[in-house]
Amino acid sequence: RRMEETVLAAMPEEDPGLFNEALMELGERICLPGGAADCGNCPAAASCKAHAAGKEEAFPVRPGKKARKVERKTVLVISCGHRFAIRKRPGKGLLAGTYEFPWLPGHRSRREAADFMSRHCQKFEVSELPEARHVFTHLEWEMTGYRITLPEECSGDWYFEEAEVILRECSLPSAWRTYASELWKH
């Protein structure tokens, strides 16, 4: 607030835009946020309170980084022969319009994954897959996974596609890379 008052008091009435531009240029060429300030070449060094206090590196004050939101998912790599279950993501939002493996919210146990699958088909085998993590700029996915092997296709909010077609024609984001490696193992 005091800085704002100081700047407003120094601002000329006839061309405030030029004054503003000069301040921005000082910030760009002299004050260098995150770098060493070049106070020796600054025309405002004599009136700079940060320079007088020897605290040039403490400014500008940046807000702390916002913590990433963490989402836990249980990814199901459901296969039947050479075909794998995939589904298309919604047309809006994160990874819009790309494809994904079916997943459940939260980290689920092997038993919970089997319970989920039993609502869609009678026979299947469940094996654990490695955990994975994908970091977006604002979000982090912590994933656990299971390979579900079926003797015949079953219904769900997914459809089955040949592994080669998925790899060649479906946009499967790198967030699923750990689990996409199962497509090469068929």
N, C-alpha and C positions, 0 to 999 in steps of 0.2 A: 504494500500500500504506500509506504514511504517512497519507494522507488518510483511508483507511478506519479506521485505528487512532484518528485524531483524532476522527472522527465517532462511533465506537463508545464512546470515552471520554466524550464529551459526552452520549450518549443516556441519557435517564432510564429507570430500570428499570420504573416503574409504567405508562407509556404510550408505548412506542416508536413506535406507529403515528402518534400525533399529532405526535411529533418528526419522523418521516419526512415527513409531510404538510407540515409547516412548511418543511422543507428544499426540498421540491418547489415550494412557493409562492415561496420566495426565488428559485429558478431561473427561475420563470415571470414574476415581477413585477420583480425587482431585477437579477439577474445577466444576463438577456437574451442568450442565446447568439446571436452574429451581430449584436448591436446594442450600443448604448452602455450599459454597466452604470450603475445608479443607486446608486452607493456612498454618496452623501449620505443616502439614506433607508434604508440597510441596518442592521438591528439587530445584525448580526454583523460589521460593518466593522472594528471594533477588533481582532477576532481573525482576520481574513482575511489569509492570507499573500500571496495574489495582489494584494490592495489595498495591503498594506504594501510590496510590491516594485514597485508601479506596473505590474503585468502583468495587469490585469483582462481585457484583450482577448485574451490568450493562452489563456484557458480558456473552456469546456471544450476539451480536446484531442480533435479529431475524427480518426478514422482516414481515411486518404486514400481517394479514390474508387477503386473497383475498375475496372480498365480493361475496356471492353466487348470481348467476343469478336467477332472479325470473320470472317464467312463470305463466301466468294466463290462466285458462282453465274453460270451462263450460261443465260439465259432464252431459250426458243424459242417464238416466236409463230408457230405453225403454222396456216396458213390454206388452205382449199380453197373457192374462191368466197366466199360470205358466211358460211361456217362456220369456227369456230376450235377448235383442240384445247384442252381444259381437263381438269383432273382435280381430284378432291376430296381435300383434305388429311385426314390421320388424325383420328379423333375426339378424340384427346388431344394435349396439347402446344401449342406455338406456333401461333396462328391455327387452332385445332382446328375441323374441320368446314367450313372455308371452301374456296373454289375457288382454283386457281392455274393458271398456264401451266406446261407441262412445263419442267423445267430440269435442268441437269447440274451436278454439283459442280465448283468451280474456275472460273477464267476460261479458256475454250476458244477456240482459233483458229477461223477460218471453216472451215478444212479439217477440224478435229476435229468441228465441228458437222455438216458434210456427211457425214463418216464415220459418225457416229451415225445420221443420217437414212437413210443407204444401207442400214442393217440393217432398216429398216421399210418403205421404198418405193423404187421404181426412179427415178422422175422427180421432180425438185423444183428450185427455184431458191432460193439463199441470198443475202440481203442484210443488211448490218450495221444494227443499231439503236443508238441512243445508249446510253451507259453510264448507270447510275442507282445511287443509294445510298438505303437506307432505314435509319433509326436507330430501334431499339427502346430501351427503358431499359437493357437488359443485353446487347444484341446489335446488331450492325451488318451489313447485307447490302451488299456491293459487287457490283453486277451489270453484266454485259455481255450483249448480246442480239443475236439474229438473227431476221429474218423468214424463215420457210420457206414458200414458196408451192408448193402441190401442184396437179396437174391432177385428182387424184382422192384421196379419203380413204384413209388407210392406218392400220394398227393399231399400237398402242403401249399404254402404261399410261394412256391418255387416251381421251376421246371427243370428238366434234365437235358443236358447238352453234352455232346462229345468233347472230350478234353482238348483235342486239337482245335475244334471250333472256338472254344472258350479262349484258348491262348491266342488264336489268330484273329478272331472277329469281335470278341467282347472286350470292352474297356474295363479291365479289372485293375483298380488302383493299387499302387504299391503298398497301401496299408494292409492288404491281404497277402503280401508276398510270402510270408512264412507258410501260410496255408495253401497258397497256390502251388507251392513246390510239390504238394501231393498229386497234382495233375500229371506230373512227369513220372510218377512212380507206378502208374497203372500198367 
